[in-house]
Amino acid sequence: MASFATIQKEGFTVISNSLLRYYPTLKLSEIEAMLLLQLEAFKQANNFFPSDNELSERMNLSPVEISQIIQDLIDKEIIELGQKRDKEGRITNFYDLNLLYQKLDKIIDENDANNDDQFNLTSDVEEKRKVNPLQELVRQFEIEFGRLLSPIEKQEIAAWLNIDHYNPEIVKLALREAILAQVYNFKYVDRILLNWQRHGLNTPDQIKNFLQRN
């Protein structure tokens, strides 16, 4: 019998609850939803373009069936086949899941709007519907990093806002600098924020002027 330590070696995948909840709304079958979960699992393991054979090994489907389902998902505009250059300048393919998460975001927004109409929310509740800075930053990092964030990474963003009291716009600027440098990790973003803090840069305008000068 496998021990928990053995299971741990396989790692864990962060799965969006919105996908599990709303895939029927997107008119996806259970097989299509499971394939999307497998693509997300491969992506979080830094395999952005798993082969049909690799996917087949994890599902009760042949490589040919896998290929057909992927094409169906592309036709439904749930995923896209993207291309990018690696560090050596070679063009590589990847499965882009952004369309999926954009559709899920739209469903959630529509449900929120319907709930607002149904319960006739007061102005105090309307205030709560404003974009949550933490959620907005988490989503921005997930888009730029091309993956879902772990709970620890989300806690780090929360610490920047609630403990270090960084302006959310400043965190976005630090993320942009990391992306421009092609360094996709939180330690690098944190070093950028600390460097600006040491220079006494406390507003987005000050930082923008500093970046223009340097």
C-alpha positions in Angstrom: 0.0 0.0 0.0 1.4 3.4 -1.0 2.4 5.7 1.9 1.5 9.4 2.0 5.2 10.1 1.5 5.1 8.2 -1.8 2.0 10.1 -2.8 3.7 13.4 -1.9 6.5 12.7 -4.4 3.9 12.8 -7.2 3.1 16.4 -6.2 -0.2 18.2 -6.0 -2.2 20.2 -8.5 -4.0 23.5 -7.8 -7.5 23.2 -9.5 -9.9 26.0 -10.1 -13.2 25.3 -8.2 -14.9 27.4 -10.8 -14.0 24.9 -13.5 -15.4 22.0 -11.4 -18.6 24.0 -10.7 -19.3 25.6 -14.1 -18.0 23.2 -16.8 -21.6 22.0 -17.5 -22.5 25.7 -18.1 -19.7 25.8 -20.8 -21.4 22.7 -22.3 -18.3 20.6 -21.6 -18.6 16.8 -21.1 -16.9 15.1 -18.1 -14.2 13.8 -20.4 -13.5 17.2 -21.8 -13.4 18.7 -18.2 -11.0 15.9 -17.1 -8.7 16.6 -20.1 -8.6 20.3 -19.2 -7.6 19.3 -15.6 -4.9 17.1 -17.0 -3.6 20.0 -19.2 -3.6 22.2 -16.1 -1.7 19.6 -14.1 0.9 19.3 -16.9 1.2 23.1 -17.1 1.9 23.3 -13.3 4.6 20.7 -13.8 6.1 23.0 -16.5 5.0 20.8 -19.4 3.0 23.3 -21.4 2.6 21.0 -24.5 2.1 17.4 -23.3 1.8 14.9 -26.2 -1.3 12.9 -27.0 0.5 9.8 -25.7 1.3 11.5 -22.4 -2.3 12.6 -21.9 -3.5 9.1 -23.0 -1.5 7.5 -20.3 -3.5 9.5 -17.7 -6.9 8.8 -19.2 -8.9 5.9 -20.5 -8.6 7.2 -24.0 -6.4 6.5 -27.0 -4.0 9.1 -28.4 -6.3 9.5 -31.4 -9.3 10.2 -29.1 -7.2 12.7 -27.1 -6.3 14.5 -30.3 -10.0 14.7 -31.4 -11.1 16.1 -28.0 -8.3 18.7 -28.0 -9.5 19.8 -31.5 -13.1 19.9 -30.2 -11.9 22.2 -27.3 -10.1 24.4 -29.8 -13.2 24.6 -32.0 -15.3 25.5 -28.9 -12.8 28.3 -28.2 -12.0 26.8 -24.8 -8.3 26.5 -25.4 -5.9 27.8 -28.0 -2.7 26.5 -29.5 0.0 29.1 -28.9 3.6 29.6 -29.8 6.5 31.3 -28.0 10.3 31.4 -28.1 12.4 29.6 -25.5 15.6 30.9 -24.1 17.5 29.6 -27.1 15.2 31.4 -29.5 13.5 28.3 -30.7 9.7 28.4 -31.3 7.8 26.1 -29.1 4.1 25.2 -28.9 1.9 25.4 -25.8 -1.7 24.9 -24.8 -3.2 28.3 -23.8 -6.0 28.0 -21.2 -6.7 31.7 -20.9 -9.9 31.5 -23.0 -11.2 28.9 -20.5 -10.6 31.1 -17.5 -12.0 34.2 -19.3 -15.2 32.3 -19.9 -15.3 31.2 -16.3 -14.8 34.8 -15.1 -17.7 35.9 -17.3 -20.0 33.2 -15.9 -19.1 34.2 -12.3 -19.6 37.9 -13.2 -23.0 37.2 -14.7 -24.0 35.1 -11.7 -23.0 38.0 -9.4 -25.0 40.4 -11.5 -28.1 38.2 -11.4 -27.8 37.8 -7.6 -27.5 41.6 -7.3 -30.8 42.0 -9.3 -32.5 39.3 -7.3 -31.7 40.6 -3.9 -31.7 44.4 -4.7 -28.4 45.0 -2.9 -28.0 48.2 -1.0 -25.3 50.8 -1.7 -23.1 49.2 1.1 -23.2 45.9 -0.6 -22.5 47.5 -3.9 -19.3 48.9 -2.4 -18.2 45.3 -1.6 -18.7 44.4 -5.2 -15.8 46.6 -6.2 -12.7 44.7 -7.4 -10.8 43.2 -4.6 -7.2 44.3 -4.9 -5.9 40.9 -3.7 -8.0 38.9 -6.2 -7.1 41.3 -9.0 -3.4 40.9 -8.3 -3.7 37.1 -8.0 -5.4 37.0 -11.4 -2.8 39.3 -12.9 0.1 37.1 -11.7 -1.7 34.0 -13.0 -2.1 35.5 -16.4 1.5 36.7 -16.6 3.0 33.5 -15.1 0.7 31.3 -17.2 -0.4 29.1 -14.3 -2.5 29.1 -11.2 -0.8 30.4 -8.0 -0.3 28.2 -5.0 -1.8 29.1 -1.6 1.6 30.2 -0.3 2.1 32.5 -3.3 -1.3 34.0 -2.7 -0.4 34.6 0.9 2.8 36.4 -0.2 0.7 38.8 -2.3 -1.6 39.3 0.7 1.5 40.1 2.9 2.7 42.7 0.4 -0.7 44.5 0.7 -1.6 43.9 4.4 1.8 43.7 6.1 4.2 45.7 3.9 1.3 48.0 2.8 2.5 48.2 -0.8 0.1 50.1 -3.1 -1.4 47.4 -5.5 -0.4 49.5 -8.5 3.2 49.4 -7.3 3.0 45.6 -7.1 1.7 45.6 -10.7 4.7 47.7 -11.7 7.1 45.3 -10.0 5.4 42.4 -11.8 5.8 44.2 -15.1 9.5 44.7 -14.5 9.9 41.0 -13.7 8.1 40.0 -16.9 10.3 42.4 -18.9 13.3 40.7 -17.4 11.8 37.3 -18.1 12.1 36.2 -14.5 8.9 34.5 -13.4 9.3 34.1 -9.7 8.1 35.8 -6.5 11.6 36.3 -5.0 12.5 38.6 -7.9 9.4 40.6 -7.6 10.0 41.0 -3.9 13.6 42.2 -4.5 12.2 44.8 -6.9 9.7 46.1 -4.3 12.4 46.2 -1.6 14.8 48.1 -3.9 12.1 50.7 -4.6 11.4 51.0 -0.9 15.1 51.6 -0.1 15.1 54.4 -2.6 12.1 56.0 -0.9 9.8 55.4 -3.8 6.3 55.2 -2.3 3.9 56.1 -5.2 3.4 54.7 -8.7 4.3 58.1 -10.2 7.6 58.2 -8.3 8.5 54.7 -9.5 7.5 55.5 -13.1 9.8 58.6 -13.1 12.6 56.5 -11.5 12.2 53.8 -14.2 12.3 56.5 -17.0 15.5 58.0 -15.5 17.2 54.6 -15.3 
